[in-house]
Amino acid sequence: MIAAQTAGTMFIEGTFAPAASGETLPVIDPATGATTGAISAGGADDVDRAVRSATDSFEGAWGRLAAADRGRLLARFGTTIGQHAERLARIESQDTGKPISQARADITAAVRYFEYYAGAADKLHGETIPYLPGYAVQVLRVPAGVTGHIIPWNYPAQMFARSLAPSLAVGNATVIKPSEDASQSVVELAKLGAESGIPAGAINVVTGLGETAGDALARHPGVDVLDFIGSPEAGTLVQAAAAAHHARCILELGGKSAQIVFEDADLDAAVPAIVRAIIQNGGQTCSAGSRVLIEASAFDQVTQLLAAEFARLRIGVPSSDPDVGPLINGAQFARVRGYMDRAQRDAVGLLARSTRPGDLPGGGFYVEPTLFGPVHERHELACEEVFGPVLSALPFRDESDAIRLANATEYGLVAGVWTENGGRQTRVSRALRVGQVFINCYGAGGGIELPFGGFKRSGHGRGKGFAAMHEFSTLQTITQKFA
Ligand code: NAD
């Protein structure tokens, strides 16, 4: 077992800190269900200390740095993460249950976020505006101040990097509240940030429960912008709490993303990509392609190809690097099994289910990847985010029916369009109410450079790319009369 060096601590004012209350929460290994350690159960007092630490840093050492110097420190931080990649990947894999190669890819992505935003730190230009004669107007993009970050358990190290790197690049100081289900890599990363020379207080970590530590961060009047990544339900609570002190919120919530497969699609490319997009991280990915919409004339052919891929998938303990590891915890396991059991109760067609090996640890949270179809468009499997390795296949009649179905959920995060017809690629993409569309690919290349976020219940605001730096900055207009 790889023990996190920082186990049981938070990170405030550039140093490790237990919760003021001394309370802890257990760390459960998803692969076995066993308790393997503890994290601090931070509360309002700890959040207050962390926000004051961030405020001091913003008004002090961190806030006074030139943009190029911030960039240099972020670049060094990225390099340091890379030097500790294998250890971080093992902590992440054990904490979340994700297959080890997935965890390695996550740490590579974390490095890339710091690399990208290190280069962007001194390129956040403002503008000038032609105004009245004798007046000069500059519009500056200034840091918002202190930013709060509440992240989920599915990609803790990646989310740390995705959420904090653009905010730090702009010049803000940060407080992050990771998920109570997977906090360890985040505390480790904060420590590596300090070792890379990031001044004390620019990065603070408060671990603990959402309804206590998370709520206290969302309510804290010292937080200027909140970046929340998680479920729509918690996002609503965070936005309501932040409204009391008028903090801006970026909400990156869930999805029910559609892969739209037309009869003329290149199925050799489409089928493996569609399977990857639902089994990656055990389907516990906001952008999981959890619905496959297939032109009716190709429905049987495509679902047979998908079923053959599902039959080949390997389930196993994370360290054996299977295709699919355990889900994060007992609650998520029960939730996903509930969707599967109700689908069978409702006589939804079962097209494929992967084989469960006999040697899985008894207490682990393993769910077999499953393909259902045809699923009725109003069945819960076609509308709700399952957040597990469960794919729903739905037939469509023609292009307009495909667009209607794709837009028929409350979510609007990502879509994939699979067709060789160029006009159709553009027509369909532009008609989709989603934040990202992939044509003949899906989730290509990690997408660190590509603005990401939702329509509708999937949230608002954009992470990734330069767009994230705009979210974490504020426009300041300076008008000077010079004549
Ligand atoms: P969650 O909403 O339960 O928890 C997310 C975070 O919010 C955790 O840190 C949690 O402690 C905190 N939290 C919970 N209640 C809170 C409250 N009342 N006040 C403040 N903070 C609170 O989500 P989860 O179960 O950890 O993650 C799964 C969800 O996250 C899925 O819906 C998934 O789609 C979504 N997600 C979205 C994205 C995205 O970028 N769009 C990425 C990953 C996950």
Residues whose N, C-alpha, C, O or C-beta is under 5 A from the ligand:
A	BS01	NAD	I150 I151 P152 W153 K177 P178 S179 E180 G208 L209 G210 E211 G214 D215 A218 I229 G230 S231 P232 A234 L237 V238 E252 L253 G254 G255 C286 S458
